């Protein structure tokens, strides 16, 4: 599986947690700069973000991909729309949470969100 990381770097422990949750090996982590210029239009910046993953059209549609979205909410939702267009479905995303009482602050993998399943469930509520 490929992890597209649009946020803070993952630790070895977090990568192990991901592999335990998904029961799949993380073969490659692609670190992608997700900084945006708030004075410029967002959509072209997010499309460029996705381009920085370096995947071909075929790879977007066929490789097992897991996303760690940017922290900025507008970037994250726009990126998900962009990736849905490239993949043909909503990719799964990683949710991290702070480890209670840790000093300095640490984060652990909380869950993998299957956004395509969320979408399908939502369609049933129309």
Backbone as CSV, one residue per row, in Angstrom:
resi,resn,N_x,N_y,N_z,CA_x,CA_y,CA_z,C_x,C_y,C_z
1,UNK,0.841,-1.166,0.000,0.000,0.000,0.000,0.891,1.236,0.000
2,UNK,0.393,2.297,-0.614,1.096,3.574,-0.656,0.380,4.551,0.275
3,UNK,1.154,5.192,1.124,0.621,6.226,2.000,1.012,7.576,1.418
4,UNK,0.012,8.361,1.046,0.233,9.733,0.592,0.042,10.629,1.804
5,UNK,1.144,11.213,2.262,1.119,11.997,3.487,1.190,13.488,3.180
6,UNK,0.077,14.171,3.414,-0.028,15.607,3.194,0.096,16.380,4.515
7,UNK,0.618,15.725,5.544,0.694,16.363,6.858,2.053,16.075,7.493
8,UNK,2.095,15.984,8.819,3.342,15.758,9.542,3.897,14.366,9.238
9,UNK,5.219,14.209,9.293,5.820,12.890,9.029,5.315,11.831,10.011
10,UNK,5.257,10.603,9.544,4.849,9.472,10.373,6.063,8.879,11.078
11,UNK,5.862,8.440,12.309,6.915,7.726,13.033,6.857,6.251,12.646
12,UNK,7.900,5.527,12.990,7.911,4.081,12.739,6.752,3.406,13.471
13,UNK,6.464,3.863,14.685,5.350,3.285,15.461,4.002,3.532,14.769
14,UNK,3.793,4.736,14.264,2.541,5.031,13.560,2.402,4.183,12.303
15,UNK,3.493,3.956,11.598,3.442,3.102,10.401,3.100,1.666,10.784
16,UNK,3.651,1.180,11.899,3.283,-0.165,12.386,1.796,-0.220,12.739
17,UNK,1.290,0.832,13.380,-0.135,0.876,13.723,-0.996,0.816,12.454
18,UNK,-0.586,1.543,11.417,-1.327,1.507,10.150,-1.338,0.104,9.554
19,UNK,-0.179,-0.533,9.562,-0.101,-1.891,9.014,-0.946,-2.867,9.820
20,UNK,-0.968,-2.704,11.138,-1.808,-3.571,11.976,-3.286,-3.368,11.657
21,UNK,-3.698,-2.107,11.516,-5.108,-1.815,11.237,-5.549,-2.283,9.851
22,UNK,-4.699,-2.083,8.872,-5.077,-2.412,7.492,-4.755,-3.850,7.111
23,UNK,-3.898,-4.496,7.915,-3.409,-5.840,7.580,-2.710,-5.850,6.223
24,UNK,-2.101,-4.718,5.869,-1.344,-4.580,4.630,-0.031,-3.873,4.931
25,UNK,0.963,-4.200,4.152,2.277,-3.583,4.301,2.275,-2.195,3.644
26,UNK,2.852,-1.224,4.321,3.058,0.101,3.726,4.355,-0.013,2.924
27,UNK,4.226,-0.098,1.601,5.398,-0.257,0.738,6.128,1.045,0.493
28,UNK,5.372,2.149,0.520,5.981,3.433,0.181,5.195,4.543,0.858
29,UNK,5.924,5.501,1.401,5.323,6.716,1.952,5.788,7.863,1.067
30,UNK,4.840,8.600,0.516,5.160,9.768,-0.302,4.789,11.002,0.503
31,UNK,5.817,11.765,0.871,5.619,12.994,1.635,5.315,14.125,0.650
32,UNK,4.207,14.817,0.859,3.769,15.858,-0.074,3.546,17.167,0.677
33,UNK,4.218,18.208,0.219,4.068,19.533,0.808,2.642,20.024,0.562
34,UNK,1.949,20.351,1.635,0.551,20.779,1.525,0.355,22.247,1.876
35,UNK,1.429,23.012,1.920,1.305,24.437,2.223,0.576,25.148,1.087
36,UNK,-0.282,26.063,1.460,-1.010,26.853,0.459,-0.778,28.331,0.717
37,UNK,-0.996,29.116,-0.307,-0.957,30.570,-0.194,-2.407,31.021,-0.045
38,UNK,-2.797,31.493,1.138,-4.200,31.868,1.357,-4.673,33.032,0.494
39,UNK,-3.750,33.735,-0.129,-4.127,34.858,-0.984,-4.411,34.428,-2.424
40,UNK,-4.165,33.166,-2.739,-4.363,32.650,-4.093,-5.531,31.684,-4.120
41,UNK,-6.140,31.448,-5.295,-7.224,30.469,-5.400,-6.760,29.080,-4.928
42,UNK,-7.627,28.397,-4.210,-7.267,27.128,-3.578,-7.240,25.948,-4.551
43,UNK,-8.220,25.844,-5.441,-8.342,24.655,-6.290,-7.075,24.366,-7.093
44,UNK,-6.474,25.345,-7.780,-5.246,25.024,-8.511,-4.095,24.592,-7.597
45,UNK,-4.053,25.146,-6.398,-3.002,24.764,-5.454,-3.173,23.315,-5.003
46,UNK,-4.417,22.903,-4.787,-4.682,21.527,-4.365,-4.426,20.560,-5.512
47,UNK,-4.780,20.932,-6.730,-4.480,20.076,-7.883,-2.971,19.885,-8.006
48,UNK,-2.203,20.939,-7.767,-0.746,20.837,-7.804,-0.230,19.933,-6.684
49,UNK,-0.888,19.993,-5.529,-0.548,19.117,-4.411,-0.678,17.659,-4.835
50,UNK,-1.813,17.339,-5.443,-2.060,15.968,-5.898,-1.040,15.574,-6.967
51,UNK,-0.705,16.501,-7.854,0.300,16.224,-8.880,1.641,15.845,-8.259
52,UNK,1.981,16.471,-7.118,3.268,16.204,-6.461,3.391,14.770,-5.966
53,UNK,2.296,14.035,-5.922,2.384,12.614,-5.561,3.163,11.843,-6.624
54,UNK,3.155,12.356,-7.855,3.927,11.737,-8.918,3.322,10.463,-9.476
55,UNK,2.030,10.248,-9.263,1.364,9.040,-9.753,0.797,9.274,-11.150
56,UNK,0.788,8.221,-11.947,0.175,8.292,-13.276,-1.330,8.109,-13.129
57,UNK,-2.049,8.397,-14.207,-3.507,8.195,-14.190,-3.834,6.736,-13.874
58,UNK,-3.077,5.814,-14.433,-3.316,4.388,-14.171,-3.054,4.042,-12.703
59,UNK,-1.976,4.587,-12.141,-1.655,4.306,-10.738,-2.732,4.843,-9.798
60,UNK,-3.248,6.049,-10.070,-4.332,6.590,-9.236,-5.507,5.622,-9.191
61,UNK,-5.771,4.960,-10.296,-6.953,4.106,-10.404,-6.721,2.662,-9.958
62,UNK,-5.470,2.234,-9.845,-5.231,0.811,-9.587,-4.442,0.499,-8.322
63,UNK,-3.635,1.422,-7.833,-2.810,1.135,-6.658,-3.611,1.279,-5.363
64,UNK,-3.284,0.464,-4.355,-3.916,0.654,-3.042,-3.306,1.882,-2.369
65,UNK,-4.123,2.900,-2.153,-3.658,4.191,-1.647,-4.378,4.529,-0.345
66,UNK,-3.618,5.030,0.598,-4.139,5.516,1.866,-3.696,6.973,1.981
67,UNK,-4.581,7.848,2.464,-4.319,9.287,2.502,-4.246,9.781,3.944
68,UNK,-3.214,10.560,4.235,-3.193,11.358,5.449,-3.397,12.793,4.973
69,UNK,-4.624,13.322,5.104,-4.943,14.625,4.496,-4.263,15.783,5.209
70,UNK,-4.218,16.930,4.521,-3.693,18.134,5.179,-4.572,18.515,6.368
71,UNK,-3.993,19.202,7.321,-4.752,19.619,8.504,-5.732,20.749,8.218
72,UNK,-5.414,21.600,7.273,-6.284,22.722,6.944,-7.568,22.182,6.301
73,UNK,-8.709,22.465,6.911,-9.970,21.855,6.478,-10.316,22.131,5.023
74,UNK,-10.113,23.352,4.549,-10.469,23.664,3.164,-9.583,22.913,2.182
75,UNK,-8.318,22.782,2.517,-7.411,21.997,1.670,-7.816,20.527,1.674
76,UNK,-8.157,20.007,2.851,-8.499,18.590,2.969,-9.736,18.233,2.150
77,UNK,-10.799,19.025,2.256,-12.022,18.671,1.532,-11.845,18.853,0.026
78,UNK,-11.097,19.868,-0.370,-10.839,20.074,-1.791,-9.968,18.949,-2.337
79,UNK,-8.976,18.527,-1.555,-8.118,17.414,-1.970,-8.933,16.137,-2.139
80,UNK,-9.850,15.870,-1.250,-10.670,14.654,-1.373,-11.501,14.680,-2.649
81,UNK,-12.036,15.832,-3.006,-12.782,15.936,-4.262,-11.859,15.686,-5.450
82,UNK,-10.660,16.264,-5.413,-9.673,16.070,-6.485,-9.295,14.597,-6.609
83,UNK,-9.043,13.946,-5.480,-8.629,12.545,-5.516,-9.763,11.627,-5.942
84,UNK,-10.992,11.963,-5.583,-12.133,11.176,-6.061,-12.156,11.195,-7.580
85,UNK,-11.909,12.347,-8.165,-11.868,12.449,-9.614,-10.756,11.613,-10.219
86,UNK,-9.608,11.583,-9.586,-8.468,10.834,-10.123,-8.597,9.327,-9.900
87,UNK,-9.109,8.937,-8.733,-9.198,7.512,-8.388,-10.497,6.870,-8.879
88,UNK,-11.546,7.657,-8.948,-12.853,7.112,-9.289,-13.647,6.690,-8.056
89,UNK,-13.109,6.961,-6.886,-13.765,6.627,-5.613,-13.119,7.494,-4.537
90,UNK,-13.721,7.542,-3.360,-13.110,8.252,-2.250,-12.060,7.348,-1.610
91,UNK,-10.825,7.814,-1.492,-9.800,6.983,-0.857,-9.999,6.927,0.656
92,UNK,-9.438,5.893,1.255,-9.452,5.778,2.712,-8.477,6.792,3.297
93,UNK,-8.813,7.322,4.462,-7.954,8.309,5.108,-7.603,7.875,6.530
94,UNK,-6.466,8.381,6.987,-5.969,8.094,8.327,-6.466,9.172,9.275
95,UNK,-6.935,8.744,10.449,-7.257,9.707,11.512,-6.294,9.470,12.657
96,UNK,-5.566,10.520,13.011,-4.662,10.461,14.153,-5.331,11.129,15.348
97,UNK,-4.893,10.750,16.548,-5.398,11.396,17.767,-4.236,11.579,18.734
98,UNK,-4.336,12.586,19.593,-3.261,12.783,20.570,-3.251,11.649,21.594
99,UNK,-2.058,11.292,22.030,-1.912,10.314,23.108,-2.113,11.070,24.414
100,UNK,-3.086,10.652,25.183,-3.447,11.341,26.415,-2.258,11.423,27.376
101,UNK,-2.015,12.632,27.867,-0.988,12.844,28.884,0.448,12.785,28.391
102,UNK,0.665,12.697,27.103,2.050,12.595,26.615,2.732,13.961,26.603
103,UNK,3.979,13.962,27.045,4.807,15.160,27.020,6.153,14.738,26.462
104,UNK,6.591,15.309,25.355,5.888,16.258,24.500,4.704,15.589,23.817
105,UNK,3.820,16.372,23.193,2.645,15.789,22.543,3.042,14.735,21.509
106,UNK,2.326,13.618,21.533,2.505,12.536,20.552,1.136,12.189,19.988
107,UNK,1.153,11.586,18.810,-0.082,11.186,18.161,-0.010,9.723,17.797
108,UNK,-1.168,9.069,17.865,-1.274,7.667,17.472,-2.348,7.542,16.400
109,UNK,-2.302,6.437,15.685,-3.314,6.178,14.669,-4.596,5.779,15.387
110,UNK,-5.660,6.519,15.153,-6.946,6.239,15.801,-7.757,5.245,14.970
111,UNK,-7.821,5.486,13.652,-8.622,4.624,12.788,-8.355,4.962,11.335
112,UNK,-8.816,4.066,10.483,-8.814,4.289,9.041,-10.266,4.553,8.662
113,UNK,-10.511,5.689,8.013,-11.874,6.039,7.610,-12.092,5.636,6.156
114,UNK,-13.015,4.730,5.942,-13.362,4.285,4.592,-14.412,5.253,4.051
115,UNK,-13.943,6.303,3.394,-14.854,7.348,2.928,-15.807,6.860,1.852
116,UNK,-15.379,5.896,1.053,-16.284,5.364,0.034,-17.458,4.659,0.697
117,UNK,-17.207,3.925,1.778,-18.299,3.268,2.515,-19.217,4.305,3.156
118,UNK,-18.641,5.399,3.658,-19.447,6.481,4.234,-20.352,7.066,3.157
119,UNK,-19.797,7.278,1.975,-20.575,7.812,0.852,-21.725,6.883,0.496
120,UNK,-21.426,5.593,0.391,-22.477,4.621,0.020,-23.575,4.581,1.078
121,UNK,-23.198,4.629,2.326,-24.197,4.640,3.412,-25.046,5.909,3.319
122,UNK,-24.403,7.032,3.061,-25.134,8.294,2.934,-26.116,8.281,1.775
123,UNK,-25.739,7.646,0.694,-26.656,7.550,-0.462,-27.946,6.833,-0.103
124,UNK,-27.825,5.878,0.788,-29.007,5.133,1.217,-29.983,5.954,2.032
125,UNK,-29.591,7.124,2.451,-30.437,7.979,3.286,-31.125,9.078,2.471
126,UNK,-31.008,9.004,1.157,-31.657,10.025,0.312,-33.152,9.925,0.409
